[in-house]
Structures are given as C-alpha cells and as structure tokens.
Amino acid sequence: KGLLRSRLLLPSVSSSGARHGCSSSTVKRAPFLNDASSPLDLLYTKGLSHSVYEKGRFLNPWKSYRKHSAYKIMKYFMTTPKPKLPSLESSNQHIHQSENPFQFQNLPPNSDQNSNSNTNSNSNSNSTLSLPTSWQHRGGRVQATWIGHASFLVHLPNGLNFLTDPVFSHRVSPLSFAGPSRISRLSLTPSHLPPIDFIFITHNHYDHLDSSVVSHYQNSVVWFVPKGLKSWFNKRNIQSVIEMDWYESQTFQIQKQDDQKLNDQKLNDQKLNDQKLNEQKLNEEKLNDDKEDVMVTCVPVQHWSRRGVLDQNKTLWCGWAIRTLKGEKVNVAFLGDTGYCEVFEEIGKYLGPFDCSFIPIGAYHPRELFEGQHIDSIQAVDIHQALKSRKSVAMHWGTFVLTGEPVLEPVELLKSEVEKRGLKKDEFTAMKIGETRVFHTAEEIN
C-alpha cells in the first residue's frame, strides 16, 4: 500500500497496490528554472556553491563556517545546566495542537543497534488526531502537518505525500539511556499517516535520521539522501534510495491512480461483458494520460554530519527543493539543519521563488559555538527573504533540548523579528505539533 513505483529505481518492488506509477530520468545537474537560456552544465561557470570532498571527508566551502574542537563542545554540555522546560500550560498554548493529544508511547530508541524495531508497535489507533479528514486533491494548495522538530508530512496538489527527516523515537541518540529525549508529546506515528511516496533525509544526525522509521518504511517509499549516505541504507537492505549531490536534480513523471477503483475493477473483470471491459480500458487510458512532472533538487546548506565515532563528514548534508512542473505548479523548500551563509541568495535566485519553505529556528545558543551549524530566528527571517518564499514555517524547536536557549525563545524572537521587519503576521510563523495547515500557491491566488 502506498508504494511509488519506478521501473528504473525500484525494479524489485511489487507494483501491486501502488498508488502512483513513476518513470524517471537519470540524476543530472539542476536546470536553473528562472534562467531558461542557461544550459545544465553551467554550475561551476556561474560560480554556484558546490560540495567539497577532500581526504575522504566533505567540507563546507564558505568562510562563515567555523569548526570548534570536540573538547570545547563537550565541556559546554558537561558544565552548562539545561534550560528550564516550559510549564504544561505554556506547552499546550505554544507547542501542542490541542490540550489533550494522546500521551507519547515509549517507541524504540533511535539507534542503529535497534534498527529492526517497528515504530507501529506502541501506537494508539484509537487516539484523536489532528490530521485533515481528507487528504484529497484540493486545487493549487500545499498541506503540511508538523510532526515535531524537522519532521513534516506534506501533501502536494498532484496527490503526492512525502515526509521530511521523520523522527518518531523518544531519544535522538545512539544510546538508549542517554542523549536528548523528547520533551513534547508525540501526536502522530507512522500508522496514523496516509500512504507515503517520498522521504527526504538532509543528513545523518540522530535527530534527523531515525533508524526505526527506516525499518518501518523500508523499500515501500523512495528515499532521497545526500551524497555518501546511500550505503548506510543499502546495508539495511534498502535499495529504493536516490543519492544526490548539491544542485543535482531528478525529474519524475507521476501517473495518478485510484487504488480502490482499480482493485474493484480487477475483482469484477469476470462479471463484466465485452462492453464494460472496453469502458474499463478507456478509463485506465485516461488515468495513464493524467500526468504531472515533479522535480526534486538537492540544495546546499551549511552543516556537518556524523553518525558514529570516526565517520565525521564522510557523508554530505543538504536541503531539498520540490517543484511540480506541470498542472498546478508548487515550489517547496526544506532546509533541515543549517548555519547562515551566502548560499541562500543563490538558491532563491536560481530555484525560487518558493510557495512554502520549512526553515529551522532553534538550537543556536551559545552563538560562538553553534552559529556555524544552526541559525537563530533573526537569520531564519533573512533566509526566508533570500529564498523569496511566500510563506515559511519554523521548525527545529520545541521537541528536543539540544542547546542552551529557553525552549520557547526561538518562537518569541521569530514573532518579534517578523513584526520589526514589517512582514505580514502569517508570512513566517510557527505551527503547533500535530497542526495541519493549507498553503495557497501564487498560481492559485493569481
């Protein structure tokens, strides 16, 4: 159920029950969508940022990135008390969609040693959820549900559903007994979600790559990962993986299908006369003609990677841009983790404007330690404007305590900065965990 099938990418995945047929081209350099005269091979001559790989490790190419010693960072965490958690009343007001989402269940810890755990094992199927009653075609709109931290469920007008950096585990650490744990209640689990087509992973840190989620979805989805991370999935028998470098893109032709209708037709084939069979073939041909092109582009961000003790920066880090090219056009950006650098002007110029962008705002204090890898709320607004984003949603806050700022401070600073710059109140906002919002595209408004 919910498989996205590609003859080139997923030859081993059964087509039975597939929601979408998908044919794809090979990975190529991203076309510069705002400059039709630019050929695809002008990445370097245009002076755009490209990944740097030296002595077996990736590097940030910008001067704005500063690396600190592991000793200095460990000393900070060992000697600095954790920020005080907000009260239950304050959490319900600012973080959670409702006062009584069902209580978080102890899911398997997010560690590679527990990668065979099933994220459905402790789900509560009778709980009241904030998912929309129908995830169906609603015109030129993007629907997004915040699961928490950097995890979103996003629905595109052409029927595609995808997840971003999905994490459902209680602890984001290689250890089951230590490391950052969830401070807010988990409102959704994979069993509550609609069928998923794509999952986007930005890097391999434990708060962005949950091995139990990988075990749950396995080859039933297409995984988009940055360069070097595919082998981690392959070791877990996950083959439906597309690995991409900065500014590489993949274009798909999506064939929308109605699973239940097609299954019912197959069951009734024996009872249909010749005339009805001909009508069925005509209906299937109409479905085959209903296609939408989707382009996925890997975009640069300033961060780093590490999953184990000796693998720092052996895999790349990235953000993602998802654009529909036919029908009702939608352009979405997801940045994962990033420090501030000049690259966002570049992304906005060549891949923008965006209808909706998901931008981190938390895990930034103290600035002298974390400014190279995490932006604060003020820089997040800078990025929102650089991307030429119509609407932006804050993420990477209110779920795990990773650094020293008060839990609610990122949202308070964001509201203040939006007001200070004279932006519309709904132009860059924070969602509540479990909340679903509908974003209108520029094309629909026009």
C-alpha positions as CSV (number, residue, x, y, z in Angstrom):
1,K,0.0,0.0,0.0
2,G,1.3,3.4,-0.9
3,L,4.3,2.4,-3.0
4,L,5.7,4.7,-5.5
5,R,6.9,2.5,-8.4
6,S,9.7,3.3,-10.8
7,R,11.0,0.9,-13.4
8,L,14.5,2.4,-13.2
9,L,14.7,3.0,-9.4
10,L,12.6,0.2,-7.9
11,P,12.8,-2.9,-10.1
12,S,12.4,-5.2,-7.1
13,V,9.3,-3.5,-5.6
14,S,6.0,-5.2,-6.5
15,S,3.5,-3.0,-8.4
16,S,0.5,-4.4,-6.6
17,G,-1.3,-1.8,-4.6
18,A,0.9,1.0,-6.0
19,R,-0.6,4.5,-5.7
20,H,1.5,6.1,-8.4
21,G,3.3,4.9,-11.5
22,C,6.6,6.7,-11.9
23,S,9.2,6.8,-14.7
24,S,12.4,8.8,-14.1
25,S,15.4,10.2,-15.9
26,T,18.9,9.8,-14.6
27,V,20.3,12.2,-12.0
28,K,21.5,15.4,-13.6
29,R,22.5,19.0,-12.7
30,A,19.6,21.1,-11.7
31,P,18.2,23.3,-14.5
32,F,18.2,27.0,-13.5
33,L,14.4,27.4,-13.6
34,N,14.5,31.2,-13.7
35,D,17.0,31.4,-16.5
36,A,15.8,29.4,-19.5
37,S,18.9,30.2,-21.5
38,S,21.2,28.5,-19.0
39,P,22.4,25.1,-20.1
40,L,22.6,22.4,-17.3
41,D,26.4,22.2,-17.3
42,L,27.0,25.9,-16.2
43,L,27.0,25.1,-12.5
44,Y,30.7,26.0,-12.0
45,T,31.0,28.8,-14.6
46,K,28.1,30.5,-12.8
47,G,30.2,30.4,-9.6
48,L,27.5,28.5,-7.7
49,S,28.4,26.6,-4.5
50,H,29.4,23.0,-4.9
51,S,30.3,20.3,-2.4
52,V,34.0,19.9,-1.5
53,Y,35.4,16.4,-0.8
54,E,39.0,16.1,0.5
55,K,40.8,13.2,2.0
56,G,37.6,11.2,2.4
57,R,35.5,13.9,4.0
58,F,33.2,16.7,2.9
59,L,33.9,20.3,3.8
60,N,31.8,23.5,4.0
61,P,33.1,25.8,1.2
62,W,32.1,29.0,2.9
63,K,34.2,31.2,5.3
64,S,31.2,31.6,7.5
65,Y,31.6,28.1,8.8
66,R,33.8,27.8,11.9
67,K,34.7,24.4,13.4
68,H,35.1,24.0,17.1
69,S,37.0,21.3,18.9
70,A,35.1,18.4,20.4
71,Y,36.6,19.2,23.8
72,K,35.2,22.7,23.8
73,I,31.7,21.5,22.8
74,M,31.8,18.6,25.4
75,K,32.9,21.0,28.1
76,Y,30.0,23.2,27.4
77,F,27.4,20.4,27.6
78,M,29.1,19.0,30.8
79,T,29.2,22.3,32.6
80,T,26.1,24.1,31.4
81,P,22.7,23.3,33.0
82,K,19.8,22.5,30.7
83,P,17.3,25.3,30.1
84,K,14.1,25.1,32.2
85,L,11.3,23.4,30.5
86,P,8.0,25.3,29.9
87,S,5.1,24.5,32.1
88,L,2.3,22.2,30.9
89,E,0.0,25.2,30.4
90,S,2.6,27.0,28.3
91,S,3.4,23.9,26.3
92,N,-0.3,23.4,25.5
93,Q,-0.5,27.0,24.5
94,H,2.6,27.3,22.3
95,I,3.7,23.8,21.2
96,H,0.8,21.3,21.1
97,Q,-2.2,21.4,18.7
98,S,-4.7,20.6,21.4
99,E,-4.7,20.3,25.2
100,N,-5.1,16.5,25.2
101,P,-3.2,14.9,22.4
102,F,-2.6,11.2,23.3
103,Q,0.3,10.6,25.5
104,F,3.7,9.7,24.0
105,Q,4.4,6.0,24.0
106,N,7.9,4.7,24.5
107,L,8.9,3.8,21.0
108,P,12.3,2.1,20.3
109,P,15.3,4.3,20.8
110,N,16.7,5.9,17.7
111,S,19.8,3.9,17.4
112,D,21.4,1.7,14.7
113,Q,21.5,-1.2,17.1
114,N,17.7,-1.1,17.3
115,S,17.1,-0.6,13.6
116,N,14.8,-3.7,13.4
117,S,12.3,-2.1,15.8
118,N,8.8,-1.4,14.5
119,T,7.6,2.1,15.0
120,N,4.0,0.8,15.0
121,S,4.4,-1.4,18.0
122,N,3.1,1.0,20.6
123,S,0.8,3.2,18.5
124,N,-2.6,4.1,19.8
125,S,-5.0,3.7,16.9
126,N,-8.0,5.0,18.8
127,S,-6.4,8.3,19.6
128,T,-7.9,11.6,18.3
129,L,-5.6,13.1,15.7
130,S,-5.4,16.5,14.0
131,L,-4.9,15.1,10.5
132,P,-7.3,16.5,8.0
133,T,-10.4,14.4,7.4
134,S,-9.5,14.0,3.7
135,W,-6.1,14.2,2.0
136,Q,-7.5,14.5,-1.4
137,H,-7.0,16.9,-4.3
138,R,-7.9,20.4,-3.1
139,G,-6.7,22.6,-6.0
140,G,-3.5,24.6,-6.0
141,R,-2.6,24.1,-2.3
142,V,0.1,22.5,-0.2
143,Q,-1.0,20.8,3.0
144,A,1.6,20.3,5.8
145,T,1.3,18.7,9.2
146,W,4.1,19.3,11.8
147,I,5.0,16.0,13.5
148,G,7.7,17.8,15.6
149,H,11.3,19.0,15.2
150,A,12.2,18.8,11.5
151,S,9.5,16.2,10.7
152,F,6.6,17.2,8.4
153,L,4.0,15.4,6.4
154,V,3.5,17.3,3.2
155,H,0.8,16.8,0.6
156,L,1.1,18.2,-2.9
157,P,-1.8,19.1,-5.2
158,N,-0.9,16.3,-7.6
159,G,-1.6,13.7,-4.9
160,L,2.0,13.0,-3.7
161,N,2.7,12.7,0.0
162,F,6.1,13.0,1.5
163,L,7.9,13.1,4.8
164,T,10.9,15.3,5.8
165,D,13.5,14.0,8.2
166,P,10.9,11.8,10.0
167,V,11.8,11.0,13.6
168,F,9.3,9.2,15.9
169,S,11.7,7.9,18.6
170,H,11.7,9.1,22.1
171,R,15.5,9.7,22.2
172,V,17.7,11.0,19.4
173,S,21.0,9.3,20.4
174,P,22.9,6.1,19.6
175,L,22.3,5.2,23.3
176,S,19.0,4.0,24.7
177,F,19.7,5.5,28.1
178,A,21.4,8.8,27.4
179,G,21.2,11.8,25.0
180,P,18.4,14.3,24.1
181,S,14.9,12.9,24.7
182,R,11.6,14.2,23.6
183,I,10.1,16.9,25.8
184,S,6.8,17.3,23.9
185,R,4.1,14.7,23.3
186,L,4.2,12.8,20.0
187,S,0.8,13.4,18.3
188,L,1.3,11.1,15.3
189,T,3.0,7.8,14.5
190,P,3.6,6.2,11.1
191,S,0.4,4.1,11.5
192,H,-1.7,7.3,11.5
193,L,-0.2,8.7,8.3
194,P,-1.6,8.4,4.8
195,P,0.4,6.4,2.2
196,I,3.9,8.0,1.7
197,D,5.6,8.3,-1.7
198,F,8.9,10.1,-0.9
199,I,11.0,10.6,2.3
200,F,13.6,13.3,2.3
201,I,16.7,13.0,4.6
202,T,19.0,16.0,4.9
203,H,21.9,14.4,6.9
204,N,22.7,11.5,9.3
205,H,22.4,13.1,12.7
206,Y,20.1,11.2,15.1
207,D,17.5,14.0,15.3
208,H,17.1,13.8,11.5
209,L,17.6,10.1,10.6
210,D,15.6,7.7,12.7
211,S,16.6,4.1,12.1
212,S,13.3,2.7,13.4
213,V,11.5,4.8,10.7
214,V,13.8,3.4,8.1
215,S,12.9,-0.1,9.3
216,H,9.2,0.7,9.2
217,Y,9.1,2.1,5.6
218,Q,12.0,0.1,4.1
219,N,11.5,-0.2,0.3
220,S,7.9,1.0,0.2
221,V,9.0,4.6,-0.4
222,V,11.7,6.4,-2.4
223,W,14.4,7.8,-0.1
224,F,16.2,10.9,-1.1
225,V,19.5,11.2,0.7
226,P,22.7,13.4,0.3
227,K,25.9,12.1,-1.3
228,G,27.6,9.2,0.6
229,L,24.5,8.2,2.7
230,K,23.1,5.6,0.3
231,S,25.5,2.8,1.5
232,W,24.0,3.2,5.1
233,F,20.6,2.3,3.6
234,N,21.9,-0.4,1.4
235,K,23.5,-2.2,4.5
236,R,19.9,-2.3,5.8
237,N,18.6,-3.9,2.6
238,I,17.0,-0.6,1.5
239,Q,17.5,-0.3,-2.3
240,S,14.9,2.4,-3.2
241,V,17.4,5.2,-2.5
242,I,18.4,8.2,-4.6
243,E,21.7,9.7,-3.6
244,M,22.3,13.3,-4.8
245,D,25.0,16.0,-4.7
246,W,24.3,19.7,-4.3
247,Y,22.3,21.1,-7.3
248,E,21.7,17.7,-8.8
249,S,18.0,17.1,-9.6
250,Q,15.7,14.2,-10.5
251,T,12.6,14.6,-12.6
252,F,9.6,12.2,-12.4
253,Q,6.5,11.7,-14.4
254,I,3.8,10.8,-11.9
255,Q,0.8,8.7,-13.0
256,K,-2.0,9.2,-10.6
257,Q,-4.2,6.2,-9.9
258,D,-7.2,5.4,-7.7
259,D,-6.1,2.1,-6.0
260,Q,-9.5,1.1,-4.8
261,K,-11.2,1.7,-8.1
262,L,-8.6,-0.3,-10.0
263,N,-8.8,-3.2,-7.5
264,D,-12.5,-3.3,-7.7
265,Q,-12.3,-3.4,-11.5
266,K,-9.9,-6.4,-11.3
267,L,-12.3,-8.2,-9.0
268,N,-15.2,-7.6,-11.2
269,D,-13.5,-8.5,-14.5
270,Q,-15.1,-11.9,-14.7
271,K,-18.6,-10.5,-14.4
272,L,-18.2,-7.7,-17.0
273,N,-19.3,-8.1,-20.5
274,D,-17.3,-7.0,-23.5
275,Q,-18.8,-3.5,-23.5
276,K,-17.9,-2.9,-19.8
277,L,-14.4,-4.3,-20.4
278,N,-13.9,-1.7,-23.2
279,E,-15.1,1.0,-20.9
280,Q,-12.7,-0.1,-18.3
281,K,-9.8,0.1,-20.7
282,L,-10.8,3.6,-21.7
283,N,-10.9,4.7,-18.1
284,E,-7.4,3.3,-17.5
285,E,-6.1,5.1,-20.6
286,K,-7.5,8.3,-19.1
287,L,-5.7,7.6,-15.9
288,N,-2.5,7.0,-17.8
289,D,-2.8,10.3,-19.6
290,D,-3.2,12.2,-16.3
291,K,0.5,13.0,-15.6
292,E,2.3,15.6,-13.5
293,D,6.1,16.3,-13.7
294,V,7.9,16.6,-10.4
295,M,11.4,17.8,-9.9
296,V,13.5,17.2,-6.8
297,T,16.7,19.2,-6.3
298,C,19.3,18.8,-3.7
299,V,20.4,22.2,-2.4
300,P,23.4,23.3,-0.4
301,V,23.3,24.1,3.3
302,Q,26.0,24.8,5.9
303,H,26.2,22.0,8.4
304,W,28.1,18.8,9.1
305,S,27.5,15.0,9.5
306,R,28.3,12.3,12.0
307,R,26.6,9.0,13.0
308,G,29.5,7.2,14.7
309,V,32.8,7.9,16.4
310,L,35.1,8.0,13.3
311,D,32.7,9.0,10.5
312,Q,32.5,12.8,10.8
313,N,31.7,14.5,7.5
314,K,32.1,11.3,5.5
315,T,28.6,11.9,4.1
316,L,27.2,15.1,2.8
317,W,24.4,17.4,4.2
318,C,21.8,19.2,2.2
319,G,18.3,20.7,1.9
320,W,15.7,19.9,-0.7
321,A,13.6,21.8,-3.2
322,I,10.5,20.0,-4.6
323,R,8.7,21.5,-7.6
324,T,5.8,20.4,-9.7
325,L,6.4,21.5,-13.3
326,K,3.0,20.8,-14.9
327,G,-0.6,21.3,-13.9
328,E,-0.9,23.3,-10.7
329,K,2.7,24.5,-10.0
330,V,4.0,24.3,-6.5
331,N,7.6,25.0,-5.2
332,V,8.6,23.9,-1.7
333,A,11.9,24.2,0.1
334,F,13.0,22.2,3.2
335,L,16.3,23.1,4.8
336,G,16.9,20.6,7.5
337,D,19.8,22.0,9.6
338,T,22.0,24.9,8.6
339,G,24.1,27.8,9.7
340,Y,23.8,31.1,7.8
341,C,25.8,31.7,4.7
342,E,25.6,33.3,1.3
343,V,24.2,30.2,-0.4
344,F,20.5,31.1,0.2
345,E,20.6,34.2,-2.0
346,E,21.9,31.8,-4.7
347,I,19.1,29.2,-4.1
348,G,16.5,32.0,-4.2
349,K,17.8,33.4,-7.4
350,Y,18.0,30.1,-9.4
351,L,15.3,27.9,-7.8
352,G,12.9,30.4,-6.2
353,P,10.5,31.9,-5.5
354,F,9.1,29.3,-3.2
355,D,5.4,28.9,-2.2
356,C,6.3,27.4,1.2
357,S,9.7,26.9,3.0
358,F,10.4,25.0,6.1
359,I,13.2,26.8,8.0
360,P,14.9,25.9,11.3
361,I,14.9,28.4,14.1
362,G,16.3,26.6,17.2
363,A,19.4,25.0,18.8
364,Y,21.6,28.1,18.5
365,H,22.9,29.1,22.0
366,P,25.6,30.0,22.7
367,R,26.2,31.6,19.3
368,E,30.0,31.4,19.5
369,L,29.7,27.6,19.5
370,F,26.7,27.0,17.2
371,E,26.4,29.9,14.7
372,G,28.3,27.8,12.1
373,Q,25.8,25.0,12.1
374,H,22.5,26.4,13.4
375,I,20.7,29.7,12.5
376,D,18.8,31.7,15.0
377,S,15.3,33.2,14.4
378,I,16.7,36.5,13.0
379,Q,18.8,34.7,10.5
380,A,15.8,32.5,9.7
381,V,13.9,35.6,8.5
382,D,17.0,36.6,6.4
383,I,16.8,33.2,4.7
384,H,13.0,33.4,4.3
385,Q,13.6,36.6,2.3
386,A,16.6,35.3,0.4
387,L,14.6,32.3,-0.8
388,K,11.8,34.6,-1.9
389,S,9.4,32.5,0.0
390,R,5.8,33.5,0.1
391,K,5.2,31.6,3.3
392,S,7.6,30.0,5.7
393,V,7.1,27.6,8.6
394,A,9.5,27.4,11.6
395,M,10.9,24.1,12.7
396,H,13.7,22.6,14.8
397,W,12.4,23.8,18.1
398,G,10.0,22.7,20.9
399,T,10.7,19.0,20.6
400,F,14.2,18.1,21.8
401,V,16.5,20.3,24.0
402,L,19.8,20.4,22.0
403,T,21.3,23.6,23.2
404,G,21.1,26.3,25.9
405,E,18.3,28.7,24.8
406,P,14.9,28.6,26.6
407,V,12.5,26.3,24.8
408,L,10.1,29.0,23.7
409,E,12.6,31.7,23.0
410,P,13.0,30.9,19.2
411,V,9.3,31.4,18.5
412,E,9.2,34.6,20.6
413,L,12.2,36.0,18.7
414,L,10.6,35.0,15.4
415,K,7.4,36.9,16.1
416,S,9.4,39.9,17.2
417,E,11.6,39.9,14.1
418,V,8.6,39.4,11.7
419,E,6.9,42.4,13.3
420,K,10.1,44.5,13.3
421,R,10.6,44.0,9.5
422,G,7.0,44.9,8.7
423,L,6.2,41.4,7.3
424,K,2.7,40.1,7.3
425,K,1.9,38.2,10.5
426,D,1.2,35.0,8.6
427,E,4.3,35.2,6.3
428,F,6.6,33.4,8.6
429,T,5.1,31.6,11.5
430,A,5.4,28.6,13.8
431,M,3.0,25.7,13.8
432,K,2.0,23.5,16.8
433,I,2.8,19.8,16.9
434,G,0.0,17.9,15.2
435,E,-1.3,21.0,13.4
436,T,-2.2,20.9,9.7
437,R,-2.1,24.0,7.5
438,V,-3.1,24.6,3.9
439,F,-0.9,26.9,1.9
440,H,-2.2,28.6,-1.2
441,T,0.2,28.8,-4.2
442,A,0.9,32.0,-6.0
443,E,-0.6,30.5,-9.1
444,E,-3.9,29.8,-7.3
445,I,-4.0,33.4,-5.9
446,N,-3.3,34.9,-9.3
